[in-house]
Structures are given as structure tokens and as C-alpha cells.
Amino acid sequence: MSYVLFDGTNTVSLDPEYDIKFDRRKVENSHRTRSGENYRYRWGGYRRCKFSVEFLTSADMCQVNSWWDANTPLRLYDVNSTVVVSGYLVNGSAPIDQYVKPYTDQFKGVIELEGY
């Protein structure tokens, strides 16, 4: 299945590898009192998506890495134009940062998108 990463103006078409994973995370805290009672405080939740991509052009690589660098809010759409995840790229380093061997004009990396 193909996806499109969109910032409101620019789009990048992505064909994720089979390791694509969607999940939900909770923003919560819990603590136990001296009497043994457990209190759990939940403030909300968010969606998360992580997948590998290969064979991106240098223009797509530059666009994705600039979104990561500027902390741009993004939306991930599937081919049916349905929003899957809205959020920011939260990779620890630049998302697209490796060549696809033996090519010097094709790139690969990992996209980590977390909801806002």
C-alpha cells in the first residue's frame, strides 16, 4: 500500500516496507501510596507510526529531512486519501540518511511519526 506524507503544501510519496507498525500510546502516570492503593492519572493519548522506506529520490530525501529539522506538522495519508496519522517526525537523527547500495541517487531510512 502506498502512502503520502503531506505538510499542507508539499507531498512525498512513500512505499513503506513490510515492517510498518501503527499503535497508540497513553500519556499517564501512576503511583502507589503507603497504604497500598494505586492511583493512575491519564492525561491523554496519541497515535504513532513507524516504518522503513527505500528508493527515495534526493529531492524527497531533502524534503523529509527538512520537515524533521523544522519540526513541521505532517499528515500521513493512504492511497484512498484517508488520514492515517497526523504528527511530527520524532527520529533521533535525520530520518533519511543512507544510500541504497549500489546507487548514489537513491536513499533509505526510517520514518517515525508521532501524533500531536
Backbone as CSV, one residue per row, in Angstrom:
resi,resn,N_x,N_y,N_z,CA_x,CA_y,CA_z,C_x,C_y,C_z
1,MET,0.839,-1.174,0.000,0.000,0.000,0.000,0.886,1.239,0.000
2,SER,0.518,2.211,-0.758,1.276,3.459,-0.854,0.711,4.500,0.101
3,TYR,1.599,5.353,0.563,1.222,6.436,1.456,1.790,7.742,0.927
4,VAL,1.227,8.852,1.401,1.694,10.188,1.047,1.909,10.953,2.335
5,LEU,3.070,11.560,2.484,3.375,12.432,3.610,3.168,13.862,3.123
6,PHE,2.356,14.649,3.861,1.873,15.940,3.378,1.990,16.982,4.477
7,ASP,2.511,18.175,4.130,2.646,19.242,5.125,1.683,20.400,4.901
8,GLY,0.780,20.278,3.954,-0.146,21.352,3.620,0.176,21.959,2.273
9,THR,1.434,21.836,1.851,1.858,22.367,0.559,2.569,21.306,-0.270
10,ASN,3.554,20.664,0.323,4.388,19.686,-0.383,3.991,18.265,-0.010
11,THR,4.184,17.347,-0.953,3.900,15.936,-0.691,5.105,15.091,-1.066
12,VAL,5.242,13.968,-0.364,6.252,12.958,-0.680,5.536,11.621,-0.705
13,SER,5.637,10.905,-1.820,5.028,9.579,-1.934,5.973,8.548,-1.352
14,LEU,5.425,7.673,-0.517,6.230,6.663,0.169,5.636,5.278,-0.069
15,ASP,6.497,4.314,-0.267,6.100,2.911,-0.320,6.792,2.198,0.835
16,PRO,6.140,2.097,1.991,6.786,1.522,3.163,7.104,0.040,2.976
17,GLU,8.119,-0.399,3.706,8.446,-1.815,3.746,7.381,-2.521,4.594
18,TYR,7.521,-3.815,4.728,6.512,-4.600,5.447,6.617,-4.485,6.964
19,ASP,7.545,-3.703,7.460,7.684,-3.542,8.908,6.835,-2.398,9.463
20,ILE,5.891,-1.894,8.685,5.075,-0.755,9.120,4.256,-1.143,10.352
21,LYS,4.232,-0.222,11.326,3.554,-0.503,12.589,2.805,0.736,13.055
22,PHE,1.521,0.564,13.347,0.681,1.623,13.899,0.302,1.225,15.316
23,ASP,0.399,2.151,16.251,-0.035,1.850,17.615,-0.479,3.128,18.306
24,ARG,-1.036,2.955,19.495,-1.483,4.071,20.320,-0.676,4.067,21.605
25,ARG,-0.365,5.258,22.092,0.353,5.408,23.355,-0.474,6.269,24.293
26,LYS,-0.330,6.034,25.589,-1.039,6.826,26.592,-0.056,7.758,27.293
27,VAL,-0.546,8.925,27.646,0.209,9.854,28.481,-0.378,9.698,29.872
28,GLU,0.336,8.989,30.735,-0.204,8.710,32.065,0.910,8.590,33.080
29,ASN,0.503,8.627,34.336,1.417,8.468,35.448,0.677,7.697,36.534
30,SER,1.396,6.888,37.267,0.757,6.161,38.366,1.693,6.137,39.568
31,HIS,1.104,6.048,40.746,1.904,5.905,41.961,1.115,5.127,43.002
32,ARG,1.830,4.519,43.906,1.231,3.718,44.969,1.456,4.431,46.306
33,THR,0.416,4.495,47.112,0.513,5.160,48.412,1.078,4.202,49.448
34,ARG,1.321,4.711,50.651,1.836,3.865,51.741,0.846,2.770,52.116
35,SER,-0.445,3.077,51.973,-1.456,2.080,52.340,-1.631,1.016,51.254
36,GLY,-0.963,1.172,50.104,-1.033,0.171,49.055,-1.983,0.498,47.923
37,GLU,-2.667,1.624,48.016,-3.582,1.996,46.942,-2.793,2.496,45.731
38,ASN,-3.282,2.158,44.556,-2.628,2.565,43.321,-3.482,3.624,42.629
39,TYR,-2.883,4.785,42.367,-3.572,5.860,41.672,-2.954,6.013,40.292
40,ARG,-3.809,6.099,39.292,-3.349,6.249,37.911,-3.999,7.495,37.328
41,TYR,-3.152,8.374,36.789,-3.615,9.621,36.194,-3.337,9.562,34.695
42,ARG,-4.384,9.713,33.903,-4.251,9.680,32.454,-4.619,11.041,31.893
43,TRP,-3.682,11.636,31.128,-3.908,12.959,30.553,-4.322,12.893,29.100
44,GLY,-4.115,11.794,28.439,-4.497,11.698,27.036,-3.768,10.565,26.341
45,GLY,-3.833,10.570,25.037,-3.169,9.557,24.241,-2.827,10.103,22.871
46,TYR,-2.043,9.364,22.144,-1.667,9.789,20.800,-1.358,8.570,19.944
47,ARG,-1.384,8.771,18.633,-1.095,7.709,17.670,0.374,7.761,17.299
48,ARG,0.885,6.620,16.863,2.283,6.526,16.470,2.400,5.616,15.264
49,CYS,3.334,5.923,14.381,3.569,5.129,13.184,5.071,5.061,12.940
50,LYS,5.567,3.870,12.614,6.991,3.699,12.344,7.150,2.716,11.196
51,PHE,7.986,3.081,10.204,8.225,2.192,9.074,9.500,2.577,8.341
52,SER,10.034,1.622,7.589,11.218,1.838,6.764,10.794,2.184,5.347
53,VAL,11.586,3.018,4.697,11.357,3.355,3.294,12.674,3.218,2.538
54,GLU,12.567,2.860,1.267,13.736,2.735,0.404,13.430,3.365,-0.943
55,PHE,14.477,3.635,-1.692,14.401,4.148,-3.060,13.722,5.513,-3.148
56,LEU,14.059,6.405,-2.211,13.602,7.788,-2.291,14.587,8.592,-3.123
57,THR,14.086,9.542,-3.885,14.958,10.415,-4.659,15.649,11.412,-3.728
58,SER,16.640,12.107,-4.245,17.342,13.088,-3.418,16.416,14.250,-3.050
59,ALA,15.484,14.610,-3.938,14.530,15.678,-3.627,13.609,15.266,-2.475
60,ASP,13.119,14.013,-2.499,12.268,13.523,-1.415,13.058,13.424,-0.112
61,MET,14.309,12.975,-0.196,15.157,12.888,0.990,15.346,14.270,1.609
62,CYS,15.633,15.260,0.802,15.819,16.627,1.309,14.532,17.172,1.919
63,GLN,13.382,16.882,1.298,12.105,17.373,1.812,11.785,16.758,3.172
64,VAL,11.920,15.442,3.297,11.623,14.766,4.566,12.577,15.231,5.656
65,ASN,13.866,15.332,5.351,14.829,15.776,6.356,14.620,17.239,6.749
66,SER,14.156,18.074,5.827,13.861,19.463,6.192,12.624,19.538,7.084
67,TRP,11.625,18.682,6.847,10.465,18.625,7.743,10.893,18.220,9.143
68,TRP,11.795,17.242,9.222,12.296,16.784,10.526,13.050,17.915,11.216
69,ASP,13.904,18.619,10.470,14.729,19.684,11.032,13.883,20.852,11.520
70,ALA,12.804,21.188,10.799,11.953,22.325,11.156,10.811,21.940,12.091
71,ASN,10.681,20.660,12.427,9.603,20.176,13.294,8.234,20.566,12.730
72,THR,8.039,20.275,11.451,6.829,20.629,10.721,5.702,19.638,11.020
73,PRO,4.490,20.107,11.319,3.360,19.183,11.483,3.008,18.538,10.138
74,LEU,2.844,17.210,10.154,2.611,16.439,8.927,1.371,15.577,9.062
75,ARG,0.866,15.136,7.912,-0.225,14.170,7.859,0.194,13.040,6.938
76,LEU,-0.065,11.813,7.358,0.220,10.632,6.552,-1.098,10.116,6.000
77,TYR,-1.227,10.099,4.678,-2.433,9.626,4.004,-2.154,8.287,3.346
78,ASP,-3.185,7.441,3.247,-3.062,6.243,2.414,-3.544,6.588,1.005
79,VAL,-3.535,5.631,0.094,-3.883,5.904,-1.305,-5.342,6.312,-1.476
80,ASN,-6.187,6.033,-0.511,-7.596,6.409,-0.584,-7.849,7.797,-0.002
81,SER,-6.790,8.561,0.261,-6.868,9.915,0.820,-7.508,9.943,2.205
82,THR,-7.245,8.931,2.986,-7.710,8.875,4.361,-6.531,9.162,5.285
83,VAL,-6.715,10.104,6.206,-5.633,10.426,7.129,-5.404,9.234,8.060
84,VAL,-4.172,8.788,8.131,-3.824,7.671,8.999,-3.252,8.191,10.310
85,VAL,-2.260,9.080,10.231,-1.626,9.662,11.412,-1.297,11.120,11.114
86,SER,-1.549,11.989,12.067,-1.105,13.385,11.991,-0.101,13.587,13.106
87,GLY,1.016,14.221,12.797,2.009,14.412,13.844,3.310,14.988,13.345
88,TYR,4.359,14.739,14.119,5.696,15.234,13.849,6.655,14.067,13.663
89,LEU,7.729,14.313,12.905,8.792,13.323,12.795,9.627,13.397,14.070
90,VAL,9.746,12.286,14.788,10.409,12.286,16.088,11.687,11.453,16.096
91,ASN,12.267,11.196,14.946,13.503,10.432,14.880,14.598,11.125,15.689
92,GLY,15.514,10.340,16.241,16.646,10.896,16.981,17.656,11.561,16.079
93,SER,17.759,11.108,14.846,18.637,11.720,13.850,17.833,11.849,12.560
94,ALA,18.460,12.381,11.524,17.751,12.606,10.261,17.095,11.310,9.779
95,PRO,15.818,11.347,9.395,15.095,10.125,9.033,15.659,9.403,7.811
96,ILE,15.997,10.134,6.776,16.509,9.522,5.550,18.001,9.834,5.489
97,ASP,18.829,8.837,5.803,20.250,9.124,5.975,21.200,8.078,5.385
98,GLN,20.713,7.178,4.543,21.574,6.136,3.979,21.331,5.994,2.487
99,TYR,22.403,5.612,1.779,22.260,5.283,0.359,21.716,3.870,0.222
100,VAL,21.006,3.611,-0.871,20.626,2.250,-1.235,21.744,1.745,-2.134
101,LYS,22.491,0.753,-1.667,23.618,0.231,-2.449,23.093,-0.511,-3.660
102,PRO,23.685,-0.401,-4.788,24.890,0.298,-5.241,24.594,1.671,-5.816
103,TYR,23.410,2.225,-5.585,23.020,3.500,-6.181,23.566,4.674,-5.382
104,THR,23.841,5.778,-6.073,24.275,7.003,-5.409,23.202,8.085,-5.476
105,ASP,22.053,7.763,-6.059,20.968,8.741,-6.156,19.667,8.220,-5.552
106,GLN,19.737,7.136,-4.798,18.572,6.561,-4.127,18.882,6.459,-2.638
107,PHE,17.889,6.784,-1.798,18.126,6.849,-0.364,17.121,5.996,0.398
108,LYS,17.477,5.671,1.648,16.583,4.904,2.515,16.697,5.418,3.941
109,GLY,15.734,5.032,4.765,15.735,5.438,6.156,14.498,4.939,6.871
110,VAL,14.281,5.460,8.073,13.147,5.061,8.919,12.333,6.313,9.260
111,ILE,11.036,6.220,9.048,10.106,7.305,9.369,9.433,6.972,10.702
112,GLU,9.570,7.869,11.676,8.872,7.736,12.956,7.987,8.965,13.111
113,LEU,6.687,8.751,13.097,5.709,9.833,13.151,4.858,9.648,14.400
114,GLU,4.817,10.669,15.263,4.009,10.621,16.480,2.983,11.731,16.448
115,GLY,1.795,11.412,16.909,0.684,12.351,16.891,0.877,13.530,17.818
116,TYR,0.120,14.568,17.561,0.138,15.757,18.406,-1.205,15.991,19.011
